[in-house]
Amino acid sequence: MGWTHADDQPAYDAARELQHHVGPRWLVFWGPASRSFWGFLRGGPHPLILSAPTARGLVDKIQRHRR
């Protein structure tokens, strides 16, 4: 049995909800190959890329960065 896009629909939905929560300064997505959530900070002097295996984990990392 192979993987399909539909298998990860809950993760894609969580990434879309997280994108809405963190706002336009972040680009958030689910990476099916990495099995992780990813957040890219838009703008700023230095690129910032965060990842976590759970949406909650990525939220925690983004919130720690905002402090």
LINHU-V841622 format. One record per residue. N is the residue number from 1. RES is the residue in one letter. PSI is psi in radians with two decimals (none if undefined). BURIAL is I if it has 9 or more other ideal C-beta (glycine too) atoms within 8 Angstrom, else O. Layout:
BEGIN
((N RES PSI BURIAL) (N RES PSI BURIAL))
END
This chain:
BEGIN
((1 M 2.18 O) (2 G 2.90 O) (3 W 2.52 O) (4 T 2.80 O) (5 H -0.69 O) (6 A -0.46 O) (7 D -0.54 O) (8 D 0.24 I) (9 Q -0.73 O) (10 P -0.63 O) (11 A -0.72 I) (12 Y -0.71 I) (13 D -0.73 O) (14 A -0.70 I) (15 A -0.71 I) (16 R -0.74 O) (17 E -0.73 I) (18 L -0.70 I) (19 Q -0.77 I) (20 H -0.69 O) (21 H -0.75 O) (22 V -0.31 I) (23 G -3.12 O) (24 P -0.21 O) (25 R -0.26 O) (26 W 2.51 I) (27 L 2.07 O) (28 V 2.41 I) (29 F 2.87 O) (30 W 2.28 I) (31 G 1.78 I) (32 P -0.58 I) (33 A -0.64 O) (34 S -0.28 O) (35 R 0.67 O) (36 S 2.77 I) (37 F 2.49 I) (38 W 2.48 I) (39 G 2.22 I) (40 F 2.14 I) (41 L 2.20 I) (42 R 2.38 O) (43 G -2.96 O) (44 G 2.86 O) (45 P -0.42 O) (46 H 2.41 O) (47 P 2.51 O) (48 L 2.17 O) (49 I 2.18 O) (50 L 2.63 I) (51 S 2.74 I) (52 A 2.65 I) (53 P -0.22 O) (54 T 2.72 O) (55 A -0.72 I) (56 R -0.71 O) (57 G -0.69 I) (58 L -0.70 I) (59 V -0.80 I) (60 D -0.76 I) (61 K -0.72 I) (62 I -0.74 I) (63 Q -0.68 O) (64 R -0.63 O) (65 H -0.62 I) (66 R -0.36 O) (67 R none O))
END
